[in-house]
């Protein structure tokens, strides 16, 4: 293994550990109260290691948001692929909805992190620009998933897939926040998310099975 490859892997590992530490710190105390020192201490690195990977705390924050959302979308995409591509046997759309709900659920830290991002975006224009671009990417990915399901199952939507994707993301977000403020358990949150998602699908997808 060359020195260049070793250096690249070491740098990737450092960034990953800083992101994991930031996930916990930002969720615990919020972006404003979190310090670079706190993130470094949690990750076991010095400030020098931090600034060799990120220009600022805000840059780390936005990178973390992109990483978290990408992991979730990859999980959703993979679950759809597993359901629709195995041996020609296809589950009904109502089962698809439940499966998507299960992989879309955020942890408590994830919900708190996304709330921090939205709050900062409302106050800071630079963060807002990055947040809008990131959300556009999220909507595009979810739109592609919906279009794939529509094609696979011969569904008919009552609105454009892009609008459906945006509303679904908004629904998941608001439900996750309300579940956290109401101190619902993971099981209760999953049931609530499932009911609301099913109601939305029933309103948007023609012929969607009633509960």
Secondary structure, DSSP 4 states (H G I P E B T S, - for coil): --HHHHHHHHHHHHHHHHHHHHHHHHHHH-TTT--HHHHHHHHT--HHHHHTT-SSHHHHHHHHHHHHHHHHHHHHHHHHHHHHHSTT----HHHHHHHHHHHHPPPHHHHHHHHHHHHHHHH-HHHHHHHHHHHHHHHHHHHHHHHHHHHHHT--BSS-HHHHHHHHHHHHHHHHHHHHHTT--HHHHHHHHHHHHHHHHHHHBTTPPP-
